[in-house]
Amino acid sequence: MSSKQERASLAEEYGLLTQLAEELQKEISLAQNLLVEVDSTVATLKNISSLGDSREILIPISTGVYARAIINRQDKFLVSIGSNILVEKDLNDTLEFLKQRRDELQQLIERRVDELNKILQRLQQLQAALR
């Protein structure tokens, strides 16, 4: 392979890896946002389960838009298990479900960060070769 062909091949690889790195960064960011949402849900469930009397709460409808609602202490929650299927679970089972979801997200983030680091290392190698 000629030097010109090799350089073109390296440049093509660099472009593909750059796109892949951007996609991985987006996936990591999404998973991190979901992780924050799971943590927030756990805190909210614990607060709801500890309510005594009825309390007025704000329910988010959209970004910056809320509705007032009255909520009583809850012992059961509807949990989405996928494909628009809801299952009723008690607080402990719901918290365990969320813990598993959190663990899965954390593992996904770790795998994607490892993949991203390998790609970034290869991109550095390609940058050096293309100079």
C-alpha positions, 0 to 999 in steps of 0.5 A: 500500500502506498503512503498516500493510500495508507494515509487515506485509510488512516483518515477514514478510520479516524473519521469513523472512530470520531463518529463512534466516540460521539455516539458513545458519549451521547449514550453515556450521557443518556445513561447518566441522566437515567441514573439520576432519574432512578435516584430521584425516584427512589428518594420520592418513593421513600418520601411517599411511603412515609406520608401520614395524612394527605399531602399536596404535592406538585406533579411535573407535567412538562418542563417547568409546568406542574399540577397540584395533587393530593396524595396519600401514603402509598404501599403499592406502586405501578412499575413499568416492566417494558412494552407498556406493561405495568405490574403492581409492586410493594415498596420493597419490591419496587426499590429492589427493581430500581436498585437492579435498574441502577446497577444495570445502568452503572454497568452500562456506563462503565462498559461504554466509558471503557470502550470510549477510552479505547477509541480515544487512545486509538484516535490519539495514535491516528493523530500522531500517524497523520501528522 
